[in-house]
Amino acid sequence: MGMPEFIAPAQALGQKLDGLAGRDSAGGVGYWLLTGELLFKKPTPMMLLIAHINEPPVSVEERAPGEVPRELKLCIMDCLAKSPAHRPQSARALLERLAAAEQALPEAERWTEARAQAWWQQYRPATRPSLPVNLTPSPPGELRIADATDTGDRAARG
């Protein structure tokens, strides 16, 4: 289940999953958003799974095209730790780390919707990683977490 580009090491090993695997996957998505690159580029899905199990990712700092706040880089890399014990231990802990990263910035440098949109326009990846290269993301303002309509509404309608 899921996309091999963002799979957690435990999932690649077929182990029982918990929230720590989800934080690894969230770290992979955050890494892609900040760098425009996948954690690992491998020619086959099996090699990709092996990389997620064994290889440390290149740091966000080395790959990010623009300046990324130090605390945010550290948070993303901690989410990607091979050992679950080194990842944020709960979703709340991850949220607190992200909030602390924002608070560490001077007021003028904190993210606003306008700054986020400007950053995304400058650095957004050219394609979604799991789609064929001839497909590109939706135009600005149309980006959604999921391409499907709200399944909760559909389920409620019967």
Secondary structure, DSSP 8 states (H G I E B T S, - for coil): ---GGG--HHHHTT----HHHHHHHHHHHHHHHHHSS-S---SSHHHHHHHHHH-----HHHH-SS---HHHHHHHHHHT-SSGGGS-SSHHHHHHHHHHHHHTS-GGGS--HHHHHHHHHHH--SS-TTS-TT-----TT---S-SS--HHHHHHH-
